Amino acid sequence: MFTEEERIALQMTEEMTRIADKGLTEETYQRAKGIFTDHEIAQIIVAIGVINIWKRFAVPTHMIFERF
């Protein structure tokens, strides 16, 4: 259902979001390096980090997001 690129990006997201478990594993990182450029990997990591920080602000402050 997902492309290889999408599967790796989703795996990166899962591992980075669950950083207390073990974070982004070397295996996943190396798989990403086989598909993405260093610049693309950096962009993916930043996007994951931004989304996670939004969540970490939203949950404790009970923010409600309206759908447009």
C-alpha positions in Angstrom: 0.0 0.0 0.0 2.8 2.4 0.8 6.0 3.0 -1.3 9.3 2.1 0.2 10.1 5.8 0.8 6.8 6.2 2.7 7.4 3.1 4.8 10.8 4.3 5.8 9.6 7.8 6.6 6.8 6.3 8.7 9.3 4.0 10.5 11.5 7.0 11.2 8.4 8.9 12.6 7.5 6.0 14.8 11.0 5.6 16.2 11.6 9.3 16.7 8.2 9.7 18.4 9.0 6.8 20.8 12.4 8.2 21.5 12.3 6.8 25.1 12.2 3.3 23.7 15.4 3.5 21.6 15.0 6.4 19.2 15.9 6.3 15.6 17.7 3.0 15.1 20.9 2.6 13.1 19.1 0.1 10.9 16.3 2.5 10.0 18.7 5.3 9.5 20.8 3.2 7.1 17.7 2.1 5.2 16.8 5.8 4.9 20.3 6.6 3.6 19.9 4.0 0.9 16.8 5.9 -0.4 17.0 9.5 0.6 19.8 12.1 0.3 21.3 13.6 3.4 19.3 16.8 2.8 16.1 14.8 2.5 16.8 12.9 5.7 17.4 16.2 7.5 14.1 17.6 6.2 12.2 14.4 7.3 13.8 14.6 10.8 12.9 18.3 11.2 9.3 17.7 10.0 8.9 14.8 12.5 10.4 17.0 15.3 8.1 19.9 14.6 5.0 17.7 14.5 6.1 16.1 17.8 6.7 19.5 19.5 3.2 20.7 18.4 1.8 17.6 20.0 3.8 18.2 23.2 2.4 21.7 23.5 -1.2 20.7 22.5 -1.7 17.8 24.9 -0.9 19.4 28.2 -2.6 22.6 27.3 -5.8 20.8 26.1 -5.7 22.7 22.8 -8.7 22.0 20.6 -8.0 22.0 16.9 -10.9 22.9 14.6 -11.3 21.3 11.3 -11.7 23.7 8.4 
